[in-house]
Amino acid sequence: MIRRRKEAGFTLKELRTLLTAPSPLDHRDLLRRHVQELEQRISQARAAKELIEHALACPHSFAERGMLATGSPHGFLVTSTDVADEAIFA
């Protein structure tokens, strides 16, 4: 049970709070907040997936699209944060 809840993204502190309550529904605010966080993560994952799928389908190189400049013909804007993130994950 703990592993499943951990996989759902609960912190150990949140798990302790939920597991020591007579009912998880005693902490509806925590559960609602967690649902909102999951919805945000799902939305971000979908946006990332769409970007990757677009990159896979596009016949142009990044240089041709101007992806490292201020924008691209496809409407994507690359910021310094994106470039820094790319360096971190490279």
PyMOL CGO cylinders between C-alpha atoms (Angstrom):
from pymol import cmd
from pymol.cgo import CYLINDER

trace = [
    CYLINDER, 0.00, 0.00, 0.00, 2.80, 2.44, 0.84, 0.3, 1, 1, 1, 1, 1, 1,
    CYLINDER, 2.80, 2.44, 0.84, 4.64, 1.77, -2.41, 0.3, 1, 1, 1, 1, 1, 1,
    CYLINDER, 4.64, 1.77, -2.41, 1.48, 2.35, -4.45, 0.3, 1, 1, 1, 1, 1, 1,
    CYLINDER, 1.48, 2.35, -4.45, 0.83, 5.67, -2.72, 0.3, 1, 1, 1, 1, 1, 1,
    CYLINDER, 0.83, 5.67, -2.72, 4.49, 6.63, -3.11, 0.3, 1, 1, 1, 1, 1, 1,
    CYLINDER, 4.49, 6.63, -3.11, 4.19, 5.85, -6.83, 0.3, 1, 1, 1, 1, 1, 1,
    CYLINDER, 4.19, 5.85, -6.83, 1.18, 8.20, -6.89, 0.3, 1, 1, 1, 1, 1, 1,
    CYLINDER, 1.18, 8.20, -6.89, 3.54, 10.96, -5.81, 0.3, 1, 1, 1, 1, 1, 1,
    CYLINDER, 3.54, 10.96, -5.81, 2.79, 11.37, -2.13, 0.3, 1, 1, 1, 1, 1, 1,
    CYLINDER, 2.79, 11.37, -2.13, 5.68, 12.42, 0.10, 0.3, 1, 1, 1, 1, 1, 1,
    CYLINDER, 5.68, 12.42, 0.10, 6.50, 10.33, 3.15, 0.3, 1, 1, 1, 1, 1, 1,
    CYLINDER, 6.50, 10.33, 3.15, 5.05, 13.06, 5.37, 0.3, 1, 1, 1, 1, 1, 1,
    CYLINDER, 5.05, 13.06, 5.37, 1.80, 13.03, 3.37, 0.3, 1, 1, 1, 1, 1, 1,
    CYLINDER, 1.80, 13.03, 3.37, 1.68, 9.24, 3.56, 0.3, 1, 1, 1, 1, 1, 1,
    CYLINDER, 1.68, 9.24, 3.56, 2.13, 9.36, 7.32, 0.3, 1, 1, 1, 1, 1, 1,
    CYLINDER, 2.13, 9.36, 7.32, -0.67, 11.93, 7.58, 0.3, 1, 1, 1, 1, 1, 1,
    CYLINDER, -0.67, 11.93, 7.58, -3.02, 9.79, 5.48, 0.3, 1, 1, 1, 1, 1, 1,
    CYLINDER, -3.02, 9.79, 5.48, -2.13, 6.49, 7.12, 0.3, 1, 1, 1, 1, 1, 1,
    CYLINDER, -2.13, 6.49, 7.12, -2.48, 7.74, 10.70, 0.3, 1, 1, 1, 1, 1, 1,
    CYLINDER, -2.48, 7.74, 10.70, -5.95, 9.18, 10.09, 0.3, 1, 1, 1, 1, 1, 1,
    CYLINDER, -5.95, 9.18, 10.09, -9.03, 7.05, 10.78, 0.3, 1, 1, 1, 1, 1, 1,
    CYLINDER, -9.03, 7.05, 10.78, -10.06, 7.72, 7.18, 0.3, 1, 1, 1, 1, 1, 1,
    CYLINDER, -10.06, 7.72, 7.18, -8.14, 9.25, 4.24, 0.3, 1, 1, 1, 1, 1, 1,
    CYLINDER, -8.14, 9.25, 4.24, -11.21, 11.42, 3.71, 0.3, 1, 1, 1, 1, 1, 1,
    CYLINDER, -11.21, 11.42, 3.71, -10.28, 13.21, 6.93, 0.3, 1, 1, 1, 1, 1, 1,
    CYLINDER, -10.28, 13.21, 6.93, -7.69, 14.96, 4.77, 0.3, 1, 1, 1, 1, 1, 1,
    CYLINDER, -7.69, 14.96, 4.77, -9.75, 15.95, 1.74, 0.3, 1, 1, 1, 1, 1, 1,
    CYLINDER, -9.75, 15.95, 1.74, -7.74, 19.17, 1.36, 0.3, 1, 1, 1, 1, 1, 1,
    CYLINDER, -7.74, 19.17, 1.36, -4.50, 17.19, 1.00, 0.3, 1, 1, 1, 1, 1, 1,
    CYLINDER, -4.50, 17.19, 1.00, -6.09, 14.81, -1.49, 0.3, 1, 1, 1, 1, 1, 1,
    CYLINDER, -6.09, 14.81, -1.49, -7.61, 17.64, -3.56, 0.3, 1, 1, 1, 1, 1, 1,
    CYLINDER, -7.61, 17.64, -3.56, -4.28, 19.49, -3.61, 0.3, 1, 1, 1, 1, 1, 1,
    CYLINDER, -4.28, 19.49, -3.61, -2.55, 16.32, -4.74, 0.3, 1, 1, 1, 1, 1, 1,
    CYLINDER, -2.55, 16.32, -4.74, -5.08, 15.81, -7.55, 0.3, 1, 1, 1, 1, 1, 1,
    CYLINDER, -5.08, 15.81, -7.55, -4.39, 19.38, -8.75, 0.3, 1, 1, 1, 1, 1, 1,
    CYLINDER, -4.39, 19.38, -8.75, -0.63, 18.70, -8.70, 0.3, 1, 1, 1, 1, 1, 1,
    CYLINDER, -0.63, 18.70, -8.70, -1.13, 15.48, -10.68, 0.3, 1, 1, 1, 1, 1, 1,
    CYLINDER, -1.13, 15.48, -10.68, -3.30, 17.29, -13.23, 0.3, 1, 1, 1, 1, 1, 1,
    CYLINDER, -3.30, 17.29, -13.23, -0.57, 19.90, -13.68, 0.3, 1, 1, 1, 1, 1, 1,
    CYLINDER, -0.57, 19.90, -13.68, 2.11, 17.20, -14.12, 0.3, 1, 1, 1, 1, 1, 1,
    CYLINDER, 2.11, 17.20, -14.12, -0.10, 15.37, -16.64, 0.3, 1, 1, 1, 1, 1, 1,
    CYLINDER, -0.10, 15.37, -16.64, -0.63, 18.60, -18.57, 0.3, 1, 1, 1, 1, 1, 1,
    CYLINDER, -0.63, 18.60, -18.57, 3.12, 19.30, -18.63, 0.3, 1, 1, 1, 1, 1, 1,
    CYLINDER, 3.12, 19.30, -18.63, 3.84, 15.74, -19.75, 0.3, 1, 1, 1, 1, 1, 1,
    CYLINDER, 3.84, 15.74, -19.75, 1.28, 16.02, -22.57, 0.3, 1, 1, 1, 1, 1, 1,
    CYLINDER, 1.28, 16.02, -22.57, 2.81, 19.30, -23.74, 0.3, 1, 1, 1, 1, 1, 1,
    CYLINDER, 2.81, 19.30, -23.74, 6.29, 17.74, -23.70, 0.3, 1, 1, 1, 1, 1, 1,
    CYLINDER, 6.29, 17.74, -23.70, 5.00, 14.72, -25.63, 0.3, 1, 1, 1, 1, 1, 1,
    CYLINDER, 5.00, 14.72, -25.63, 3.41, 16.98, -28.25, 0.3, 1, 1, 1, 1, 1, 1,
    CYLINDER, 3.41, 16.98, -28.25, 6.65, 18.92, -28.65, 0.3, 1, 1, 1, 1, 1, 1,
    CYLINDER, 6.65, 18.92, -28.65, 8.66, 15.72, -29.08, 0.3, 1, 1, 1, 1, 1, 1,
    CYLINDER, 8.66, 15.72, -29.08, 6.14, 14.32, -31.57, 0.3, 1, 1, 1, 1, 1, 1,
    CYLINDER, 6.14, 14.32, -31.57, 6.29, 17.57, -33.52, 0.3, 1, 1, 1, 1, 1, 1,
    CYLINDER, 6.29, 17.57, -33.52, 10.09, 17.43, -33.57, 0.3, 1, 1, 1, 1, 1, 1,
    CYLINDER, 10.09, 17.43, -33.57, 9.96, 13.84, -34.83, 0.3, 1, 1, 1, 1, 1, 1,
    CYLINDER, 9.96, 13.84, -34.83, 7.53, 14.74, -37.61, 0.3, 1, 1, 1, 1, 1, 1,
    CYLINDER, 7.53, 14.74, -37.61, 9.28, 17.93, -38.74, 0.3, 1, 1, 1, 1, 1, 1,
    CYLINDER, 9.28, 17.93, -38.74, 11.74, 17.50, -41.63, 0.3, 1, 1, 1, 1, 1, 1,
    CYLINDER, 11.74, 17.50, -41.63, 13.74, 20.64, -40.72, 0.3, 1, 1, 1, 1, 1, 1,
    CYLINDER, 13.74, 20.64, -40.72, 16.81, 20.79, -38.49, 0.3, 1, 1, 1, 1, 1, 1,
    CYLINDER, 16.81, 20.79, -38.49, 16.83, 22.91, -35.33, 0.3, 1, 1, 1, 1, 1, 1,
    CYLINDER, 16.83, 22.91, -35.33, 19.14, 25.39, -37.08, 0.3, 1, 1, 1, 1, 1, 1,
    CYLINDER, 19.14, 25.39, -37.08, 16.66, 25.72, -39.96, 0.3, 1, 1, 1, 1, 1, 1,
    CYLINDER, 16.66, 25.72, -39.96, 13.84, 26.32, -37.51, 0.3, 1, 1, 1, 1, 1, 1,
    CYLINDER, 13.84, 26.32, -37.51, 15.80, 28.90, -35.51, 0.3, 1, 1, 1, 1, 1, 1,
    CYLINDER, 15.80, 28.90, -35.51, 15.10, 27.02, -32.29, 0.3, 1, 1, 1, 1, 1, 1,
    CYLINDER, 15.10, 27.02, -32.29, 18.10, 28.48, -30.45, 0.3, 1, 1, 1, 1, 1, 1,
    CYLINDER, 18.10, 28.48, -30.45, 17.19, 32.05, -31.34, 0.3, 1, 1, 1, 1, 1, 1,
    CYLINDER, 17.19, 32.05, -31.34, 14.12, 33.95, -30.14, 0.3, 1, 1, 1, 1, 1, 1,
    CYLINDER, 14.12, 33.95, -30.14, 11.57, 31.76, -31.85, 0.3, 1, 1, 1, 1, 1, 1,
    CYLINDER, 11.57, 31.76, -31.85, 10.78, 29.53, -34.76, 0.3, 1, 1, 1, 1, 1, 1,
    CYLINDER, 10.78, 29.53, -34.76, 8.48, 29.48, -37.75, 0.3, 1, 1, 1, 1, 1, 1,
    CYLINDER, 8.48, 29.48, -37.75, 6.47, 26.84, -35.90, 0.3, 1, 1, 1, 1, 1, 1,
    CYLINDER, 6.47, 26.84, -35.90, 5.59, 29.20, -33.07, 0.3, 1, 1, 1, 1, 1, 1,
    CYLINDER, 5.59, 29.20, -33.07, 7.88, 27.77, -30.39, 0.3, 1, 1, 1, 1, 1, 1,
    CYLINDER, 7.88, 27.77, -30.39, 9.76, 30.21, -28.21, 0.3, 1, 1, 1, 1, 1, 1,
    CYLINDER, 9.76, 30.21, -28.21, 12.97, 28.98, -26.63, 0.3, 1, 1, 1, 1, 1, 1,
    CYLINDER, 12.97, 28.98, -26.63, 14.04, 30.83, -23.51, 0.3, 1, 1, 1, 1, 1, 1,
    CYLINDER, 14.04, 30.83, -23.51, 17.32, 30.88, -21.65, 0.3, 1, 1, 1, 1, 1, 1,
    CYLINDER, 17.32, 30.88, -21.65, 15.68, 28.59, -19.07, 0.3, 1, 1, 1, 1, 1, 1,
    CYLINDER, 15.68, 28.59, -19.07, 14.95, 26.05, -21.82, 0.3, 1, 1, 1, 1, 1, 1,
    CYLINDER, 14.95, 26.05, -21.82, 18.56, 26.20, -22.98, 0.3, 1, 1, 1, 1, 1, 1,
    CYLINDER, 18.56, 26.20, -22.98, 19.77, 25.77, -19.38, 0.3, 1, 1, 1, 1, 1, 1,
    CYLINDER, 19.77, 25.77, -19.38, 17.40, 22.82, -18.88, 0.3, 1, 1, 1, 1, 1, 1,
    CYLINDER, 17.40, 22.82, -18.88, 18.70, 21.28, -22.08, 0.3, 1, 1, 1, 1, 1, 1,
    CYLINDER, 18.70, 21.28, -22.08, 22.28, 21.58, -20.77, 0.3, 1, 1, 1, 1, 1, 1,
    CYLINDER, 22.28, 21.58, -20.77, 21.29, 19.95, -17.48, 0.3, 1, 1, 1, 1, 1, 1,
    CYLINDER, 21.29, 19.95, -17.48, 19.63, 16.96, -19.17, 0.3, 1, 1, 1, 1, 1, 1,
    CYLINDER, 19.63, 16.96, -19.17, 22.22, 16.53, -21.91, 0.3, 1, 1, 1, 1, 1, 1,
]
cmd.load_cgo(trace, "trace")
